[in-house]
Amino acid sequence: MSTIAELRRVLGACRTIAVVGLSPQWHRPSHFAARYMQVHGYRIVPVNPSAPEILGEKSYASITEAAREHAIDMVDCFR
């Protein structure tokens, strides 16, 4: 189990986060969580093949496609 200190260290080191399943709909949990992270200084890379843009960022069809253009530190998956 991770400690709070470990989680803070990881989140402090990971500044670019790809969010798989990020919804363009503001009321969905993935949108709310990604927006919160974005407001707090994280670079969000949306991964959703059915949306061209989310939260002002280009959306990608896959992690592989997103990784061609961004150095991704962490992947956050929503189902």
Secondary structure by P-SEA (a helix, b strand, c coil): cccaaaaaaaaaaccbbbbcccccccccaaaaaaaaaaaabbbbbbbcccccccccbbbbccaaaaaacccccbbbbcc
